Amino acid sequence: MLEVAQPIKNLVPYVTGKPIEETKREYGIKKVIKLASNENPLGASAKVKLAVKKAINEIHLYPDGACYDLKQAYAKTFRLKPENLVFGNGSDELMGLILQAYCQPGDFVVMFDLSFVAFKIHAQARCLNVHEIKLKDGFEYDMDALISFVENQWTPKHKVIYLPNPNNPTGVYVRKNDLDRLIKAVQARKDVLLVLDDAYMEFARAKDYAVASDYLSSTPNLLVLRTMSKAYGLGGLRVGILIGDGKVVEPINKVRVPFNLSNLAQVAAVAALKDQNHVKKSVKVAWQGIDFLYKELKKMDLPVWKSQGNFVLFDVKRPTGPVFESLLKKGLIVRPLKNYGLPTIIRLSSGTMAENRFALKMLKKVLSE
Ligand SMILES: *Cc1c(COP(=O)(O)O)cnc(C)c1O
């Protein structure tokens, strides 16, 4: 047998949220609630469902590889230029494409500890080194340390900074003042590509949160990632967005497979963009849920982190493995963060209020068993 390539041999794959059907099958239960992947508990907009139904007769045709309609609709919705957009099969795919276009084996990618792990996995799979910068207390980003790294320790092998804002799983965000400083440091160098991942931008409600796209016109070496998997409720259809300078996104388009977005995904995304009310409603539901979960988890005397995303983190002060198992048996899927090196911490996505209440009830039961 041919030997597996070295970086793949040791690669720890991404841990996804446990699927609902799998849980039903394994535990022989009928009702399962999944609050493990930060999905939209309201589902997709009714307009999206209608558009997908209408498009069903076209599924024998290859999709538009250029995503023309979607590009136009997205550019119009956010006042961007169509030539600055690339769509991906989720932003996950785009992460890999960025690295493929800009890094060679042995190069370095820089990020904070506990950054969304998908980017790190893409880097490792491509024989890249990952330099992780330590966090401050409370999982806070240490922007001084990152800026100092860029200014003093950057070498010709260092290529990309990946910065999710807000981050998953920690829920922390970058204060505008800090983002301004980082952008300035990055603008001063031609050999740095900054990737800001705004996957949860719709949910961020801190007064000093700034969206990454505001910096695009002044910062050609900035790439912005967004997704329609969270606030737009299209996780299952896979629509990620990359925004950047035309010259910077061009090589990414080169390495992209021609038909990376299905026609249903494209049609759904266009319809979802047109229903901004659904997005607003979804964000409101998430905020209500987070506030409720935060308050109730505090009452249970569990250390809890209020996040700028649509999820909360809390510490069950014991190994999460058995807690996770017991919750599954009761029909609740949560996300233990052992793979991030946090063996006692659980991430819980905000669901509908009924789902949130169910989650707390089951958690109380399991923790008192
Ligand atoms: C969920 C998530 C994404 C989006 O992934 P998709 O591939 O677009 O579904 C990207 N970044 C972060 C930080 C996320 O949590």
Ligand as a Chemical Component Dictionary entry (heavy atoms), coordinates in Angstrom:
data_LIG
# 
_chem_comp.id                   LIG 
_chem_comp.type                 NON-POLYMER 
_chem_comp.pdbx_formal_charge   0 
_chem_comp.three_letter_code    LIG 
# 
loop_
_chem_comp_atom.comp_id 
_chem_comp_atom.atom_id 
_chem_comp_atom.alt_atom_id 
_chem_comp_atom.type_symbol 
_chem_comp_atom.charge 
_chem_comp_atom.model_Cartn_x 
_chem_comp_atom.model_Cartn_y 
_chem_comp_atom.model_Cartn_z 
_chem_comp_atom.pdbx_ordinal 
LIG C1 C1 C 0 -19.425 28.312 11.649 1  
LIG C2 C2 C 0 -18.168 29.036 11.366 2  
LIG C3 C3 C 0 -17.781 29.292 10.066 3  
LIG C4 C4 C 0 -18.672 28.953 8.912  4  
LIG O1 O1 O 0 -18.425 27.797 8.329  5  
LIG P1 P1 P 0 -19.180 27.408 6.997  6  
LIG O2 O2 O 0 -18.181 26.529 6.351  7  
LIG O3 O3 O 0 -19.429 28.669 6.208  8  
LIG O4 O4 O 0 -20.439 26.742 7.389  9  
LIG C5 C5 C 0 -16.629 30.019 9.835  10 
LIG N1 N1 N 0 -15.909 30.497 10.851 11 
LIG C6 C6 C 0 -16.278 30.312 12.108 12 
LIG C7 C7 C 0 -15.497 30.940 13.192 13 
LIG C8 C8 C 0 -17.403 29.539 12.408 14 
LIG O5 O5 O 0 -17.745 29.307 13.664 15 
# 
loop_
_chem_comp_bond.comp_id 
_chem_comp_bond.atom_id_1 
_chem_comp_bond.atom_id_2 
_chem_comp_bond.value_order 
_chem_comp_bond.pdbx_ordinal 
LIG C1 C2 SING 1  
LIG C2 C3 SING 2  
LIG C2 C8 DOUB 3  
LIG C3 C4 SING 4  
LIG C3 C5 DOUB 5  
LIG C4 O1 SING 6  
LIG O1 P1 SING 7  
LIG P1 O2 DOUB 8  
LIG P1 O3 SING 9  
LIG P1 O4 SING 10 
LIG C5 N1 SING 11 
LIG N1 C6 DOUB 12 
LIG C6 C7 SING 13 
LIG C6 C8 SING 14 
LIG C8 O5 SING 15 
# 
